[in-house]
Amino acid sequence: MTSGPVAGETSHIPTETDVLVVGAGPAGSAAAIWAARRGYGVVLADAAVFPRDKTCGDGLTPRAIGELELLGLGDWIRERGVHRGVRLCGWRREVEFDWPGGSLPTISSAVPRIELDDKIRTTAVKVGAHMVEGAKAVRANRVDGRVQSVTFQTVGGDRTIACKTLVIADGVRSTLGKQLGRTWHRDTPYGVAVRAYVKSGRHDDPFITTYSELRDDSRKLRPGYGWVFPLSTGEVNIGLGYLATDKRPAHVALKPLLDSLVRQRRQDWQFDGPVHSVTSALLPLGGSVSTVAGPNWALLGDAAGCINPLNGEGIDYGLEAGRFLADLLGESDLTDAWPHLLRAHYGKAFSVGRRIAWLSMLPGVLALSGPPLLWSKILGRISIRVLGNLVTDEDVDLVARAWRTAGRGSLVLDRRAPFE
Ligand SMILES: Cc1cc2nc3c(=O)[nH]c(=O)nc-3n(C[C@H](O)[C@H](O)[C@H](O)COP(=O)(O)OP(=O)(O)OC[C@H]3O[C@@H](n4cnc5c(N)ncnc54)[C@H](O)[C@@H]3O)c2cc1C
């Protein structure tokens, strides 16, 4: 990797590198860490200047905790506070479940993204990645399909960084991915979600809480689910999300529904003061993205639609996929290798998850399926496991095997498989 001073700027921007990662969210930073650990020269570039916020529920599933451990951030996350399980609420019930464990950790956590993303990104810098902030990727320069370099807009003017491999982890909109042919299929369910922060007397609650019966102030049942995730900051992250497709927009006004949720839960959660930092965003779910790779470039995280269709969680998949991608950096052509690897890891769960998500959008299905999951401990326990995709290939118990079989069957029926 060579670098040259840039007039008017305090830091040097390298002119070439082995691996160029665009986007320093969890996916990009994880990829940068794993690539640097394997000895590659890495530049990690982001349009933002850190620390920066990201619209999110801030929830870190047991799967995410497992990855943070591998990144050497296990102690750090434990200091930030952990949860032992999930509390499901709705239909006049509140049921608490410890995380099932199996091959995954038995704890979860929630850390504001302004803090989490900065921590993972600085970890990448510590292992040797060169961070470039305030650099917006505007153009991928290709010869015969291979990306030779990327041009960035910076305060000092346009800068170009040549690379052997380009990792695109630029989030839900993925403007750079789009230039290279990325297509997000919105005929499969996608998520729309809003989050906010509020002080709470129960910020140290040991369970994350989800509300599967969302009602507005007129008590009308609305699609989607709400959450309260306790944070060690004295606040909680409160939010809600729902599913939609292009043909089936949900017609839900997010912010008024969030106001209703806050009003309904204010006493219970001892909210103190106003909610703040209310922001919303879309979520590409279940690998509903095609053209996720070319000869020497690959999409990662939200850019590749790596979000669980059943709970909207994507930090974990971004972290994991960053590790998987580093294993492929020596390959001569990623065009088929990368979607194949993503499908091998997530195809079954994402395919069946998309199908269940689609079914849950049909009128009446939520009202029919919600109560049994809350009223039966066994069904509740199974739903935590499968809706959270807390199953890995190492798990051999009955639920894990049934979930994988359902996934295989679903893949056979798919008109367009995940990442296809
Ligand atoms: C309301 C809401 C709640 C959610 N709750 C949860 C949750 O509780 N748990 C969970 O696991 N997931 C949750 N998710 C999903 C989660 O936020 C994403 O899956 C996750 O952030 C994906 O990480 P990423 O690294 O792919 O992208 P991002 O975190 O979006 O990072 C992308 C980065 O790319 C940079 N970038 C973008 N364009 C450019 C460019 N042209 N040039 C340079 N840099 C660029 C951005 O500045 C950003 O830093 C939620 C999402 C929403 C919207």
The ligand as a Tripos MOL2 file, in Angstrom:
@<TRIPOS>MOLECULE
LIG
   53    58     1     0     0
SMALL
NO_CHARGES

@<TRIPOS>ATOM
      1 C1        -34.9700    1.2290   12.5320 C.3       1 LIG1
      2 C2        -34.0020    0.0710   12.3490 C.ar      1 LIG1
      3 C3        -33.7690   -0.7830   13.4240 C.ar      1 LIG1
      4 C4        -32.8420   -1.8210   13.2970 C.ar      1 LIG1
      5 N1        -32.5700   -2.5650   14.4010 N.ar      1 LIG1
      6 C5        -31.6140   -3.5140   14.3450 C.ar      1 LIG1
      7 C6        -31.2290   -4.2120   15.5230 C.ar      1 LIG1
      8 O1        -31.7310   -3.9610   16.6160 O.2       1 LIG1
      9 N2        -30.2590   -5.1590   15.4130 N.ar      1 LIG1
     10 C7        -29.6640   -5.4480   14.2200 C.ar      1 LIG1
     11 O2        -28.8110   -6.3510   14.1610 O.2       1 LIG1
     12 N3        -29.9910   -4.7690   13.0910 N.ar      1 LIG1
     13 C8        -30.9330   -3.8010   13.1250 C.ar      1 LIG1
     14 N4        -31.2270   -3.0760   12.0000 N.ar      1 LIG1
     15 C9        -30.4860   -3.3540   10.7610 C.3       1 LIG1
     16 C10       -29.0710   -2.7690   10.8630 C.3       1 LIG1
     17 O3        -29.1350   -1.4100   11.1860 O.3       1 LIG1
     18 C11       -28.2990   -2.9780    9.5560 C.3       1 LIG1
     19 O4        -28.5010   -4.2980    9.1250 O.3       1 LIG1
     20 C12       -26.8040   -2.7250    9.7410 C.3       1 LIG1
     21 O5        -26.5610   -1.4000   10.0650 O.3       1 LIG1
     22 C13       -26.0480   -3.0750    8.4400 C.3       1 LIG1
     23 O6        -24.6910   -2.7170    8.5550 O.3       1 LIG1
     24 P1        -23.8210   -2.3180    7.2800 P.3       1 LIG1
     25 O7        -22.4320   -2.2220    7.7640 O.co2     1 LIG1
     26 O8        -24.1670   -3.1830    6.1430 O.co2     1 LIG1
     27 O9        -24.3720   -0.8650    6.8330 O.3       1 LIG1
     28 P2        -24.3950    0.5190    7.6200 P.3       1 LIG1
     29 O10       -24.3570    0.2930    9.0680 O.co2     1 LIG1
     30 O11       -25.5640    1.2660    7.0580 O.co2     1 LIG1
     31 O12       -23.0450    1.2400    7.1960 O.3       1 LIG1
     32 C14       -22.8780    1.7130    5.8940 C.3       1 LIG1
     33 C15       -21.7610    2.7530    5.9100 C.3       1 LIG1
     34 O13       -21.4740    3.1020    4.5750 O.3       1 LIG1
     35 C16       -21.2270    4.4970    4.4950 C.3       1 LIG1
     36 N5        -21.4990    4.9090    3.1210 N.ar      1 LIG1
     37 C17       -22.6790    4.9070    2.4600 C.ar      1 LIG1
     38 N6        -22.5100    5.3280    1.1960 N.ar      1 LIG1
     39 C18       -21.1830    5.6150    1.0510 C.ar      1 LIG1
     40 C19       -20.3940    6.0870   -0.0300 C.ar      1 LIG1
     41 N7        -20.9130    6.3470   -1.2460 N.pl3     1 LIG1
     42 N8        -19.0750    6.2760    0.1690 N.ar      1 LIG1
     43 C20       -18.5050    6.0050    1.3730 C.ar      1 LIG1
     44 N9        -19.2090    5.5600    2.4290 N.ar      1 LIG1
     45 C21       -20.5440    5.3480    2.2730 C.ar      1 LIG1
     46 C22       -22.1870    5.0910    5.5130 C.3       1 LIG1
     47 O14       -21.7430    6.3670    5.9530 O.3       1 LIG1
     48 C23       -22.1350    4.0470    6.6270 C.3       1 LIG1
     49 O15       -21.1660    4.3500    7.5870 O.3       1 LIG1
     50 C24       -32.1620   -2.0370   12.0720 C.ar      1 LIG1
     51 C25       -32.4130   -1.1910   10.9760 C.ar      1 LIG1
     52 C26       -33.3210   -0.1450   11.1210 C.ar      1 LIG1
     53 C27       -33.5530    0.7810    9.9510 C.3       1 LIG1
@<TRIPOS>BOND
     1     1     2 1
     2     2     3 ar
     3     2    52 ar
     4     3     4 ar
     5     4     5 ar
     6     4    50 ar
     7     5     6 ar
     8     6     7 ar
     9     6    13 1
    10     7     8 2
    11     7     9 ar
    12     9    10 ar
    13    10    11 2
    14    10    12 ar
    15    12    13 ar
    16    13    14 ar
    17    14    15 1
    18    14    50 ar
    19    15    16 1
    20    16    17 1
    21    16    18 1
    22    18    19 1
    23    18    20 1
    24    20    21 1
    25    20    22 1
    26    22    23 1
    27    23    24 1
    28    24    25 2
    29    24    26 1
    30    24    27 1
    31    27    28 1
    32    28    29 2
    33    28    30 1
    34    28    31 1
    35    31    32 1
    36    32    33 1
    37    33    34 1
    38    33    48 1
    39    34    35 1
    40    35    36 1
    41    35    46 1
    42    36    37 ar
    43    36    45 ar
    44    37    38 ar
    45    38    39 ar
    46    39    40 ar
    47    39    45 ar
    48    40    41 1
    49    40    42 ar
    50    42    43 ar
    51    43    44 ar
    52    44    45 ar
    53    46    47 1
    54    46    48 1
    55    48    49 1
    56    50    51 ar
    57    51    52 ar
    58    52    53 1
@<TRIPOS>SUBSTRUCTURE
     1 LIG1         1 GROUP 0 **** ****
